[in-house]
Amino acid sequence: MKKKYEIRLSKGAVKDLKKMEPALRDFLYNRIYEIAEDPHKNEKLSGLFKELRSQHNKFRGVEYRVIYYIDEEGRLIVIALVGTRENIYDELTRRLKR
């Protein structure tokens, strides 16, 4: 049986989560750990972001995205960005240009 994936949060993702209310943060942490079970089930992004995947979540009627990268060799998932669906791809573009 293959080893489960390890999860790491980028500095940006840690900041994203710290800004959220505790109930939402706990909900998203639980959803993030579900990614380790089957990281390939979430949709691949396209264009500039084709190496990334997006997990879609709904909390109290608001859509949230967890954007992540899978390192197959290291069995690692890197969470790049966590936020509301609104403007998340603009924020992702901004962060990748740094």
N, C-alpha and C positions, 0 to 999 in steps of 0.2 A: 504494500500500500504506500502511495506517495505521501510524503510529509506535507502537512498543511502549510499554507503560506504564512509568513510573518508579515505583520502590518507595521508600517512606519508612517508617521505624520510629518509632512513638511512644516517648516516654521510658519509658513503662511496659513496652513490648515489649522495649526494649533491656535494661532491668533483668531482665525475665523470662529472656531468653537468656543474660545474664551469669551467672545462678545455675546454669545447666545444665552438665553435663560436656561437654568439648570434642567428643566424638564425636556426641553428641545435638545440640549446637549446630550443628555442621557439616551434619548431616543436615537439620535444620530450615531453615538458611539456603538450602540447595539447593532444598528444597521451596518456600520463599518466592519464590525467583527464578522458579520454574516458574509461579507465579501470574501474573507479568507477561506470559507467553505467551498465556494465555486466562483472564482473571480471572472471567469469567462462568460457567465450567464448575462451580464449586463452589456448594453449596447456599446459598440465601438463608435468613436467619434470619427469625423471625416476631415479632409483638408489638412490644415496645419496640425490638427490634433489627432491624426489617425493612429498614433501610438497610445492614445488615452482611451479610457472607458468612463461611462457615466452611469451611476446608480441613481434611480429616481425614487424619491421618498415624498410622502405627503404627511404633514403634521398640522393638525387643526386647520385643515383646508388650504394650507400653503404648500406649494411645491418646492422641494429642496433637492439639490444635486450634490453628489459626492463624486468628484472627478479624480481618477487614479490611473497609475501606470503599473503594469505587471512586469517584473523582472523574473523571467522563467528560470534562468540559470541560478539565481540566488534564492529562488522561491520566496520572493519579496513583493509586497504590494506597497507602493508609495502613494499616500493620499496627498494630492496636490492642492486641492481646493474644495471647500465646503461652503455652500451658500444657497440662497434662493435662486430659482430658475431665472428670474428676471436679471438680466445683465451678466449672468455668470460667465458667458463666453467672452464678453468684453473684458471682464476682470482676468480671465485666464490668459487672454492675449497680452494684457498689460503685464502680468506676472512673468510670462515667458520671455518678454523682451528685456527684462532686467539683466 
